Amino acid sequence: MSAHAHHRGSNPFVTSAQATLHCLTGCVIGEVAGLLIGVGLGLSVGPIIALATVLAYLSGMTLGLVPVMRSQNKTFLEALKLIWIGEVLSIGVMEIFMNGADYMVGGMQTGTILSPVFWAGIAVAVPAGFLAAWPVNWWLLKRDLKNCH
């Protein structure tokens, strides 16, 4: 049985949107934490992006791993083998577009998390990440490279 056979008959665009929202949830947790910490500490743009990306991968992979470990009774490594390709690609695309959008708005350059521009950067980055990763998740699901958890 394929990784997403339980979704047969459902709209692939809806399924991929749901998978993208799930992935986005994990990314946003880490991304925002990284931005808050980096800007709060007065780091420059490069270290802020690196911190936000590392934390987005940690939280995104955790939200991908835990449901598979629980629902399929898998160990950490077994679950990682099942999800890593889809999660790494999806999170990677999200991070490129989220960090790019935030940078273009100027959110990570404000120097303070109290600035409306900081929050505007996040407000623009989140939908940018979703829109960029949605077709990637559609492609991954279509080729059984991503698991719907």
LUMMAR-699367 format. One record per atom (N, C-alpha, C, O): residue in three letters; x, z, y. Coordinates in nm, 2 decimals. Example, Ala and Ser with C-alpha at 12.3 -4.5 7.8 and 13.67 -1.06 7.14 Angstrom:
NODE resn   east     up  north
NODE  Ala   1.32   0.78  -0.57
NODE  Ala   1.23   0.78  -0.45
NODE  Ala   1.32   0.78  -0.33
NODE  Ala   1.42   0.85  -0.33
NODE  Ser   1.28   0.71  -0.22
NODE  Ser   1.37   0.71  -0.11
NODE  Ser   1.29   0.79   0.00
NODE  Ser   1.34   0.80   0.11
This chain:
NODE resn   east     up  north
NODE  Met   0.09   0.00  -0.12
NODE  Met   0.00   0.00   0.00
NODE  Met   0.09   0.00   0.12
NODE  Met   0.19   0.08   0.13
NODE  Ser   0.06  -0.08   0.22
NODE  Ser   0.14  -0.09   0.34
NODE  Ser   0.13   0.03   0.42
NODE  Ser   0.04   0.12   0.40
NODE  Ala   0.22   0.05   0.52
NODE  Ala   0.22   0.17   0.60
NODE  Ala   0.09   0.19   0.68
NODE  Ala   0.06   0.30   0.72
NODE  His   0.02   0.08   0.71
NODE  His  -0.10   0.09   0.79
NODE  His  -0.22   0.03   0.73
NODE  His  -0.31  -0.02   0.80
NODE  Ala  -0.22   0.03   0.60
NODE  Ala  -0.33  -0.04   0.53
NODE  Ala  -0.46   0.03   0.56
NODE  Ala  -0.57  -0.03   0.55
NODE  His  -0.46   0.16   0.59
NODE  His  -0.58   0.23   0.62
NODE  His  -0.65   0.18   0.75
NODE  His  -0.76   0.21   0.78
NODE  His  -0.58   0.09   0.82
NODE  His  -0.63   0.03   0.95
NODE  His  -0.68  -0.11   0.93
NODE  His  -0.72  -0.17   1.02
NODE  Arg  -0.69  -0.16   0.80
NODE  Arg  -0.74  -0.29   0.78
NODE  Arg  -0.88  -0.30   0.83
NODE  Arg  -0.96  -0.21   0.81
NODE  Gly  -0.91  -0.41   0.89
NODE  Gly  -1.04  -0.43   0.95
NODE  Gly  -1.05  -0.38   1.09
NODE  Gly  -1.15  -0.42   1.16
NODE  Ser  -0.96  -0.29   1.13
NODE  Ser  -0.97  -0.25   1.27
NODE  Ser  -0.89  -0.35   1.36
NODE  Ser  -0.81  -0.42   1.31
NODE  Asn  -0.92  -0.34   1.48
NODE  Asn  -0.86  -0.43   1.58
NODE  Asn  -0.71  -0.40   1.60
NODE  Asn  -0.68  -0.28   1.63
NODE  Pro  -0.62  -0.49   1.57
NODE  Pro  -0.48  -0.47   1.58
NODE  Pro  -0.43  -0.43   1.72
NODE  Pro  -0.34  -0.35   1.73
NODE  Phe  -0.50  -0.47   1.82
NODE  Phe  -0.47  -0.44   1.96
NODE  Phe  -0.50  -0.29   1.99
NODE  Phe  -0.43  -0.22   2.06
NODE  Val  -0.62  -0.25   1.93
NODE  Val  -0.66  -0.11   1.94
NODE  Val  -0.56  -0.02   1.87
NODE  Val  -0.52   0.09   1.91
NODE  Thr  -0.53  -0.06   1.74
NODE  Thr  -0.44   0.02   1.66
NODE  Thr  -0.30   0.03   1.73
NODE  Thr  -0.24   0.14   1.73
NODE  Ser  -0.25  -0.08   1.78
NODE  Ser  -0.12  -0.08   1.85
NODE  Ser  -0.13   0.01   1.98
NODE  Ser  -0.03   0.07   2.01
NODE  Ala  -0.24   0.00   2.05
NODE  Ala  -0.25   0.09   2.17
NODE  Ala  -0.25   0.23   2.13
NODE  Ala  -0.19   0.31   2.20
NODE  Gln  -0.32   0.27   2.02
NODE  Gln  -0.32   0.41   1.97
NODE  Gln  -0.18   0.45   1.93
NODE  Gln  -0.14   0.56   1.97
NODE  Ala  -0.11   0.37   1.86
NODE  Ala   0.03   0.40   1.82
NODE  Ala   0.12   0.41   1.95
NODE  Ala   0.21   0.50   1.95
NODE  Thr   0.10   0.33   2.05
NODE  Thr   0.17   0.33   2.17
NODE  Thr   0.14   0.46   2.25
NODE  Thr   0.24   0.52   2.30
NODE  Leu   0.02   0.50   2.25
NODE  Leu  -0.02   0.63   2.32
NODE  Leu   0.05   0.75   2.25
NODE  Leu   0.09   0.84   2.32
NODE  His   0.05   0.74   2.12
NODE  His   0.11   0.85   2.04
NODE  His   0.26   0.86   2.08
NODE  His   0.31   0.97   2.10
NODE  Cys   0.32   0.75   2.08
NODE  Cys   0.47   0.74   2.11
NODE  Cys   0.49   0.78   2.26
NODE  Cys   0.59   0.85   2.29
NODE  Leu   0.40   0.74   2.34
NODE  Leu   0.42   0.77   2.49
NODE  Leu   0.41   0.92   2.51
NODE  Leu   0.48   0.97   2.60
NODE  Thr   0.32   0.98   2.44
NODE  Thr   0.31   1.13   2.45
NODE  Thr   0.44   1.20   2.43
NODE  Thr   0.48   1.28   2.52
NODE  Gly   0.51   1.17   2.33
NODE  Gly   0.64   1.22   2.30
NODE  Gly   0.74   1.19   2.41
NODE  Gly   0.82   1.27   2.45
NODE  Cys   0.74   1.06   2.45
NODE  Cys   0.84   1.01   2.55
NODE  Cys   0.82   1.08   2.68
NODE  Cys   0.91   1.13   2.74
NODE  Val   0.69   1.10   2.72
NODE  Val   0.66   1.16   2.85
NODE  Val   0.71   1.30   2.85
NODE  Val   0.76   1.35   2.96
NODE  Ile   0.69   1.38   2.75
NODE  Ile   0.73   1.51   2.74
NODE  Ile   0.88   1.52   2.77
NODE  Ile   0.92   1.60   2.86
NODE  Gly   0.96   1.45   2.70
NODE  Gly   1.10   1.45   2.72
NODE  Gly   1.15   1.39   2.85
NODE  Gly   1.24   1.44   2.92
NODE  Glu   1.09   1.28   2.89
NODE  Glu   1.12   1.21   3.01
NODE  Glu   1.10   1.30   3.13
NODE  Glu   1.19   1.32   3.22
NODE  Val   0.98   1.36   3.14
NODE  Val   0.95   1.45   3.26
NODE  Val   1.04   1.57   3.25
NODE  Val   1.09   1.61   3.36
NODE  Ala   1.06   1.63   3.14
NODE  Ala   1.15   1.74   3.13
NODE  Ala   1.29   1.71   3.18
NODE  Ala   1.35   1.78   3.26
NODE  Gly   1.34   1.59   3.14
NODE  Gly   1.47   1.55   3.18
NODE  Gly   1.48   1.52   3.33
NODE  Gly   1.58   1.56   3.40
NODE  Leu   1.37   1.46   3.38
NODE  Leu   1.37   1.44   3.53
NODE  Leu   1.36   1.57   3.61
NODE  Leu   1.43   1.58   3.71
NODE  Leu   1.28   1.66   3.56
NODE  Leu   1.27   1.79   3.63
NODE  Leu   1.40   1.86   3.63
NODE  Leu   1.44   1.92   3.73
NODE  Ile   1.46   1.87   3.51
NODE  Ile   1.59   1.94   3.50
NODE  Ile   1.70   1.86   3.58
NODE  Ile   1.77   1.93   3.66
NODE  Gly   1.71   1.73   3.57
NODE  Gly   1.81   1.66   3.64
NODE  Gly   1.80   1.66   3.79
NODE  Gly   1.90   1.69   3.86
NODE  Val   1.68   1.64   3.84
NODE  Val   1.66   1.64   3.98
NODE  Val   1.67   1.78   4.03
NODE  Val   1.73   1.81   4.14
NODE  Gly   1.62   1.88   3.96
NODE  Gly   1.63   2.02   4.00
NODE  Gly   1.77   2.07   4.01
NODE  Gly   1.81   2.15   4.09
NODE  Leu   1.86   2.01   3.92
NODE  Leu   2.00   2.05   3.92
NODE  Leu   2.08   1.97   4.02
NODE  Leu   2.20   1.99   4.04
NODE  Gly   2.02   1.87   4.08
NODE  Gly   2.09   1.78   4.18
NODE  Gly   2.18   1.68   4.12
NODE  Gly   2.28   1.64   4.18
NODE  Leu   2.16   1.64   3.99
NODE  Leu   2.24   1.55   3.92
NODE  Leu   2.23   1.41   3.99
NODE  Leu   2.13   1.38   4.05
NODE  Ser   2.32   1.32   3.97
NODE  Ser   2.31   1.18   4.01
NODE  Ser   2.23   1.10   3.92
NODE  Ser   2.19   1.15   3.81
NODE  Val   2.20   0.98   3.95
NODE  Val   2.10   0.90   3.88
NODE  Val   2.14   0.88   3.73
NODE  Val   2.06   0.89   3.64
NODE  Gly   2.27   0.85   3.71
NODE  Gly   2.32   0.82   3.57
NODE  Gly   2.29   0.94   3.48
NODE  Gly   2.23   0.92   3.37
NODE  Pro   2.34   1.05   3.51
NODE  Pro   2.31   1.17   3.43
NODE  Pro   2.16   1.20   3.41
NODE  Pro   2.12   1.25   3.31
NODE  Ile   2.09   1.18   3.52
NODE  Ile   1.94   1.21   3.51
NODE  Ile   1.88   1.11   3.40
NODE  Ile   1.80   1.16   3.32
NODE  Ile   1.91   0.99   3.41
NODE  Ile   1.86   0.89   3.31
NODE  Ile   1.91   0.92   3.17
NODE  Ile   1.83   0.92   3.08
NODE  Ala   2.03   0.96   3.16
NODE  Ala   2.08   1.00   3.02
NODE  Ala   2.01   1.12   2.97
NODE  Ala   1.97   1.12   2.85
NODE  Leu   1.99   1.22   3.05
NODE  Leu   1.92   1.34   3.01
NODE  Leu   1.77   1.31   2.98
NODE  Leu   1.73   1.36   2.87
NODE  Ala   1.71   1.24   3.06
NODE  Ala   1.57   1.20   3.04
NODE  Ala   1.55   1.12   2.91
NODE  Ala   1.46   1.14   2.83
NODE  Thr   1.65   1.03   2.88
NODE  Thr   1.64   0.95   2.76
NODE  Thr   1.66   1.03   2.64
NODE  Thr   1.59   1.02   2.54
NODE  Val   1.77   1.12   2.64
NODE  Val   1.79   1.20   2.52
NODE  Val   1.67   1.29   2.49
NODE  Val   1.63   1.30   2.38
NODE  Leu   1.62   1.35   2.59
NODE  Leu   1.50   1.44   2.57
NODE  Leu   1.38   1.36   2.53
NODE  Leu   1.30   1.41   2.45
NODE  Ala   1.36   1.24   2.58
NODE  Ala   1.25   1.16   2.53
NODE  Ala   1.26   1.12   2.39
NODE  Ala   1.17   1.13   2.31
NODE  Tyr   1.39   1.09   2.34
NODE  Tyr   1.41   1.06   2.20
NODE  Tyr   1.38   1.18   2.12
NODE  Tyr   1.32   1.18   2.01
NODE  Leu   1.43   1.30   2.16
NODE  Leu   1.41   1.42   2.08
NODE  Leu   1.26   1.46   2.07
NODE  Leu   1.22   1.48   1.96
NODE  Ser   1.19   1.45   2.18
NODE  Ser   1.05   1.49   2.17
NODE  Ser   0.97   1.38   2.10
NODE  Ser   0.88   1.41   2.02
NODE  Gly   1.00   1.25   2.13
NODE  Gly   0.93   1.14   2.07
NODE  Gly   0.95   1.14   1.92
NODE  Gly   0.86   1.12   1.84
NODE  Met   1.07   1.15   1.87
NODE  Met   1.10   1.15   1.73
NODE  Met   1.04   1.27   1.66
NODE  Met   0.99   1.26   1.55
NODE  Thr   1.04   1.39   1.73
NODE  Thr   0.97   1.51   1.67
NODE  Thr   0.82   1.48   1.65
NODE  Thr   0.77   1.52   1.55
NODE  Leu   0.76   1.42   1.75
NODE  Leu   0.61   1.39   1.74
NODE  Leu   0.59   1.28   1.63
NODE  Leu   0.48   1.27   1.58
NODE  Gly   0.69   1.21   1.60
NODE  Gly   0.67   1.11   1.49
NODE  Gly   0.70   1.17   1.36
NODE  Gly   0.64   1.14   1.26
NODE  Leu   0.80   1.26   1.35
NODE  Leu   0.84   1.32   1.22
NODE  Leu   0.75   1.42   1.17
NODE  Leu   0.71   1.42   1.05
NODE  Val   0.71   1.51   1.25
NODE  Val   0.63   1.63   1.21
NODE  Val   0.50   1.58   1.13
NODE  Val   0.47   1.64   1.03
NODE  Pro   0.42   1.49   1.19
NODE  Pro   0.30   1.45   1.12
NODE  Pro   0.33   1.39   0.98
NODE  Pro   0.25   1.41   0.89
NODE  Val   0.43   1.31   0.97
NODE  Val   0.47   1.25   0.85
NODE  Val   0.52   1.35   0.75
NODE  Val   0.48   1.34   0.63
NODE  Met   0.59   1.45   0.79
NODE  Met   0.64   1.55   0.70
NODE  Met   0.52   1.63   0.65
NODE  Met   0.52   1.67   0.53
NODE  Arg   0.43   1.66   0.74
NODE  Arg   0.31   1.74   0.69
NODE  Arg   0.21   1.66   0.61
NODE  Arg   0.18   1.71   0.50
NODE  Ser   0.17   1.54   0.65
NODE  Ser   0.07   1.47   0.58
NODE  Ser   0.12   1.41   0.45
NODE  Ser   0.04   1.39   0.36
NODE  Gln   0.25   1.37   0.44
NODE  Gln   0.30   1.31   0.32
NODE  Gln   0.39   1.40   0.24
NODE  Gln   0.45   1.35   0.15
NODE  Asn   0.40   1.52   0.29
NODE  Asn   0.48   1.62   0.22
NODE  Asn   0.63   1.57   0.20
NODE  Asn   0.68   1.58   0.09
NODE  Lys   0.68   1.52   0.31
NODE  Lys   0.82   1.47   0.31
NODE  Lys   0.92   1.57   0.37
NODE  Lys   0.88   1.65   0.45
NODE  Thr   1.04   1.56   0.33
NODE  Thr   1.15   1.63   0.39
NODE  Thr   1.18   1.57   0.53
NODE  Thr   1.13   1.46   0.55
NODE  Phe   1.26   1.63   0.61
NODE  Phe   1.30   1.58   0.73
NODE  Phe   1.37   1.44   0.71
NODE  Phe   1.33   1.34   0.78
NODE  Leu   1.46   1.43   0.62
NODE  Leu   1.53   1.30   0.60
NODE  Leu   1.44   1.19   0.54
NODE  Leu   1.45   1.08   0.58
NODE  Glu   1.35   1.23   0.45
NODE  Glu   1.26   1.13   0.40
NODE  Glu   1.17   1.08   0.51
NODE  Glu   1.14   0.96   0.51
NODE  Ala   1.12   1.17   0.59
NODE  Ala   1.03   1.12   0.70
NODE  Ala   1.11   1.04   0.80
NODE  Ala   1.06   0.94   0.85
NODE  Leu   1.23   1.08   0.83
NODE  Leu   1.31   1.00   0.92
NODE  Leu   1.34   0.86   0.87
NODE  Leu   1.33   0.76   0.95
NODE  Lys   1.36   0.84   0.74
NODE  Lys   1.38   0.71   0.68
NODE  Lys   1.25   0.62   0.70
NODE  Lys   1.27   0.50   0.71
NODE  Leu   1.14   0.69   0.70
NODE  Leu   1.01   0.61   0.71
NODE  Leu   0.98   0.57   0.86
NODE  Leu   0.93   0.46   0.88
NODE  Ile   1.02   0.65   0.95
NODE  Ile   0.98   0.62   1.09
NODE  Ile   1.09   0.57   1.19
NODE  Ile   1.05   0.52   1.29
NODE  Trp   1.21   0.59   1.15
NODE  Trp   1.32   0.57   1.25
NODE  Trp   1.32   0.43   1.32
NODE  Trp   1.33   0.43   1.44
NODE  Ile   1.30   0.32   1.25
NODE  Ile   1.31   0.19   1.31
NODE  Ile   1.20   0.18   1.42
NODE  Ile   1.23   0.14   1.53
NODE  Gly   1.07   0.21   1.38
NODE  Gly   0.96   0.19   1.47
NODE  Gly   0.98   0.28   1.59
NODE  Gly   0.95   0.24   1.71
NODE  Glu   1.02   0.41   1.57
NODE  Glu   1.03   0.50   1.68
NODE  Glu   1.14   0.47   1.77
NODE  Glu   1.13   0.47   1.89
NODE  Val   1.26   0.43   1.72
NODE  Val   1.37   0.40   1.80
NODE  Val   1.35   0.28   1.89
NODE  Val   1.38   0.28   2.01
NODE  Leu   1.28   0.18   1.83
NODE  Leu   1.25   0.06   1.91
NODE  Leu   1.15   0.09   2.02
NODE  Leu   1.17   0.05   2.14
NODE  Ser   1.04   0.15   1.98
NODE  Ser   0.93   0.18   2.07
NODE  Ser   0.98   0.27   2.19
NODE  Ser   0.96   0.25   2.30
NODE  Ile   1.05   0.38   2.15
NODE  Ile   1.10   0.47   2.25
NODE  Ile   1.20   0.40   2.34
NODE  Ile   1.20   0.43   2.46
NODE  Gly   1.29   0.32   2.28
NODE  Gly   1.39   0.25   2.36
NODE  Gly   1.33   0.16   2.47
NODE  Gly   1.37   0.17   2.58
NODE  Val   1.23   0.09   2.43
NODE  Val   1.16   0.00   2.53
NODE  Val   1.09   0.08   2.63
NODE  Val   1.10   0.05   2.75
NODE  Met   1.02   0.19   2.59
NODE  Met   0.96   0.28   2.69
NODE  Met   1.06   0.33   2.79
NODE  Met   1.03   0.33   2.91
NODE  Glu   1.17   0.38   2.74
NODE  Glu   1.27   0.45   2.82
NODE  Glu   1.33   0.35   2.92
NODE  Glu   1.35   0.38   3.04
NODE  Ile   1.35   0.23   2.88
NODE  Ile   1.41   0.13   2.97
NODE  Ile   1.31   0.10   3.09
NODE  Ile   1.35   0.10   3.20
NODE  Phe   1.18   0.08   3.05
NODE  Phe   1.09   0.05   3.16
NODE  Phe   1.05   0.18   3.24
NODE  Phe   1.02   0.17   3.36
NODE  Met   1.04   0.29   3.17
NODE  Met   1.00   0.41   3.25
NODE  Met   1.11   0.45   3.35
NODE  Met   1.08   0.48   3.46
NODE  Asn   1.23   0.45   3.30
NODE  Asn   1.34   0.48   3.39
NODE  Asn   1.36   0.38   3.50
NODE  Asn   1.39   0.41   3.61
NODE  Gly   1.34   0.25   3.46
NODE  Gly   1.35   0.15   3.56
NODE  Gly   1.25   0.16   3.67
NODE  Gly   1.27   0.14   3.79
NODE  Ala   1.12   0.19   3.63
NODE  Ala   1.01   0.20   3.73
NODE  Ala   1.03   0.32   3.81
NODE  Ala   1.02   0.31   3.94
NODE  Asp   1.07   0.43   3.75
NODE  Asp   1.10   0.55   3.83
NODE  Asp   1.21   0.53   3.93
NODE  Asp   1.20   0.57   4.05
NODE  Tyr   1.32   0.46   3.89
NODE  Tyr   1.43   0.43   3.98
NODE  Tyr   1.38   0.34   4.09
NODE  Tyr   1.42   0.37   4.21
NODE  Met   1.30   0.24   4.06
NODE  Met   1.26   0.15   4.17
NODE  Met   1.17   0.22   4.27
NODE  Met   1.18   0.19   4.39
NODE  Val   1.09   0.31   4.23
NODE  Val   1.00   0.39   4.32
NODE  Val   1.09   0.49   4.40
NODE  Val   1.05   0.52   4.51
NODE  Gly   1.19   0.54   4.34
NODE  Gly   1.28   0.63   4.41
NODE  Gly   1.26   0.77   4.37
NODE  Gly   1.32   0.87   4.43
NODE  Gly   1.18   0.80   4.26
NODE  Gly   1.15   0.93   4.22
NODE  Gly   1.27   1.02   4.18
NODE  Gly   1.28   1.13   4.22
NODE  Met   1.36   0.96   4.11
NODE  Met   1.47   1.04   4.06
NODE  Met   1.58   1.05   4.16
NODE  Met   1.68   1.12   4.14
NODE  Gln   1.57   0.98   4.28
NODE  Gln   1.66   1.00   4.38
NODE  Gln   1.62   1.09   4.50
NODE  Gln   1.69   1.10   4.60
NODE  Thr   1.50   1.15   4.48
NODE  Thr   1.45   1.23   4.59
NODE  Thr   1.53   1.36   4.62
NODE  Thr   1.53   1.41   4.73
NODE  Gly   1.59   1.41   4.52
NODE  Gly   1.67   1.54   4.54
NODE  Gly   1.59   1.66   4.52
NODE  Gly   1.64   1.77   4.52
NODE  Thr   1.45   1.65   4.51
NODE  Thr   1.37   1.76   4.49
NODE  Thr   1.24   1.72   4.41
NODE  Thr   1.19   1.62   4.43
NODE  Ile   1.20   1.81   4.32
NODE  Ile   1.08   1.79   4.25
NODE  Ile   0.96   1.82   4.33
NODE  Ile   0.85   1.79   4.28
NODE  Leu   0.97   1.87   4.45
NODE  Leu   0.86   1.89   4.54
NODE  Leu   0.82   1.77   4.62
NODE  Leu   0.72   1.77   4.69
NODE  Ser   0.90   1.67   4.61
NODE  Ser   0.86   1.55   4.69
NODE  Ser   0.75   1.47   4.62
NODE  Ser   0.75   1.45   4.50
NODE  Pro   0.66   1.42   4.70
NODE  Pro   0.55   1.33   4.65
NODE  Pro   0.61   1.20   4.58
NODE  Pro   0.55   1.15   4.49
NODE  Val   0.73   1.16   4.63
NODE  Val   0.79   1.04   4.58
NODE  Val   0.84   1.07   4.43
NODE  Val   0.83   0.98   4.35
NODE  Phe   0.88   1.19   4.41
NODE  Phe   0.92   1.23   4.27
NODE  Phe   0.81   1.20   4.18
NODE  Phe   0.82   1.14   4.07
NODE  Trp   0.69   1.26   4.21
NODE  Trp   0.57   1.25   4.13
NODE  Trp   0.51   1.11   4.13
NODE  Trp   0.46   1.06   4.03
NODE  Ala   0.53   1.03   4.24
NODE  Ala   0.49   0.89   4.24
NODE  Ala   0.57   0.81   4.14
NODE  Ala   0.52   0.72   4.07
NODE  Gly   0.70   0.84   4.13
NODE  Gly   0.79   0.77   4.03
NODE  Gly   0.74   0.79   3.89
NODE  Gly   0.73   0.70   3.81
NODE  Ile   0.70   0.92   3.86
NODE  Ile   0.64   0.94   3.72
NODE  Ile   0.51   0.87   3.70
NODE  Ile   0.48   0.82   3.60
NODE  Ala   0.43   0.87   3.81
NODE  Ala   0.30   0.81   3.80
NODE  Ala   0.31   0.66   3.77
NODE  Ala   0.22   0.60   3.71
NODE  Val   0.41   0.60   3.82
NODE  Val   0.43   0.45   3.80
NODE  Val   0.50   0.43   3.67
NODE  Val   0.48   0.33   3.60
NODE  Ala   0.60   0.52   3.63
NODE  Ala   0.68   0.50   3.51
NODE  Ala   0.59   0.51   3.38
NODE  Ala   0.62   0.44   3.29
NODE  Val   0.50   0.60   3.38
NODE  Val   0.42   0.62   3.26
NODE  Val   0.34   0.49   3.22
NODE  Val   0.35   0.45   3.10
NODE  Pro   0.26   0.44   3.31
NODE  Pro   0.20   0.31   3.27
NODE  Pro   0.29   0.20   3.24
NODE  Pro   0.27   0.11   3.16
NODE  Ala   0.41   0.19   3.31
NODE  Ala   0.50   0.09   3.29
NODE  Ala   0.56   0.10   3.15
NODE  Ala   0.57   0.00   3.08
NODE  Gly   0.59   0.22   3.10
NODE  Gly   0.64   0.24   2.97
NODE  Gly   0.53   0.20   2.86
NODE  Gly   0.57   0.14   2.76
NODE  Phe   0.41   0.24   2.89
NODE  Phe   0.30   0.20   2.79
NODE  Phe   0.29   0.05   2.78
NODE  Phe   0.29   0.00   2.67
NODE  Leu   0.28  -0.02   2.90
NODE  Leu   0.26  -0.16   2.90
NODE  Leu   0.37  -0.24   2.83
NODE  Leu   0.35  -0.34   2.77
NODE  Ala   0.49  -0.19   2.85
NODE  Ala   0.61  -0.25   2.79
NODE  Ala   0.62  -0.23   2.64
NODE  Ala   0.65  -0.32   2.57
NODE  Ala   0.58  -0.11   2.60
NODE  Ala   0.59  -0.08   2.45
NODE  Ala   0.47  -0.13   2.37
NODE  Ala   0.48  -0.14   2.25
NODE  Trp   0.36  -0.15   2.43
NODE  Trp   0.24  -0.19   2.36
NODE  Trp   0.26  -0.31   2.27
NODE  Trp   0.24  -0.31   2.15
NODE  Pro   0.31  -0.42   2.33
NODE  Pro   0.34  -0.54   2.24
NODE  Pro   0.45  -0.52   2.14
NODE  Pro   0.44  -0.58   2.03
NODE  Val   0.54  -0.43   2.17
NODE  Val   0.64  -0.40   2.07
NODE  Val   0.58  -0.33   1.95
NODE  Val   0.61  -0.36   1.84
NODE  Asn   0.49  -0.23   1.98
NODE  Asn   0.43  -0.16   1.87
NODE  Asn   0.33  -0.25   1.79
NODE  Asn   0.32  -0.24   1.67
NODE  Trp   0.27  -0.34   1.86
NODE  Trp   0.18  -0.44   1.79
NODE  Trp   0.27  -0.52   1.69
NODE  Trp   0.23  -0.53   1.58
NODE  Trp   0.38  -0.57   1.74
NODE  Trp   0.48  -0.64   1.65
NODE  Trp   0.53  -0.56   1.54
NODE  Trp   0.53  -0.61   1.42
NODE  Leu   0.57  -0.43   1.57
NODE  Leu   0.62  -0.34   1.46
NODE  Leu   0.51  -0.32   1.36
NODE  Leu   0.54  -0.32   1.24
NODE  Leu   0.39  -0.29   1.40
NODE  Leu   0.28  -0.26   1.30
NODE  Leu   0.25  -0.39   1.22
NODE  Leu   0.22  -0.38   1.10
NODE  Lys   0.25  -0.50   1.28
NODE  Lys   0.21  -0.63   1.21
NODE  Lys   0.31  -0.65   1.10
NODE  Lys   0.28  -0.71   1.00
NODE  Arg   0.44  -0.61   1.12
NODE  Arg   0.54  -0.64   1.02
NODE  Arg   0.57  -0.51   0.94
NODE  Arg   0.67  -0.51   0.87
NODE  Asp   0.48  -0.41   0.94
NODE  Asp   0.50  -0.29   0.86
NODE  Asp   0.63  -0.22   0.89
NODE  Asp   0.69  -0.16   0.80
NODE  Leu   0.68  -0.23   1.02
NODE  Leu   0.80  -0.16   1.06
NODE  Leu   0.77  -0.03   1.13
NODE  Leu   0.86   0.05   1.16
NODE  Lys   0.64   0.00   1.16
NODE  Lys   0.60   0.12   1.22
NODE  Lys   0.49   0.18   1.14
NODE  Lys   0.40   0.11   1.09
NODE  Asn   0.49   0.31   1.14
NODE  Asn   0.39   0.38   1.06
NODE  Asn   0.29   0.44   1.16
NODE  Asn   0.32   0.50   1.26
NODE  Cys   0.16   0.43   1.13
NODE  Cys   0.06   0.50   1.21
NODE  Cys   0.05   0.64   1.15
NODE  Cys   0.00   0.66   1.04
NODE  His   0.08   0.74   1.24
NODE  His   0.08   0.88   1.19
NODE  His  -0.04   0.95   1.24
NODE  His  -0.07   1.07   1.21
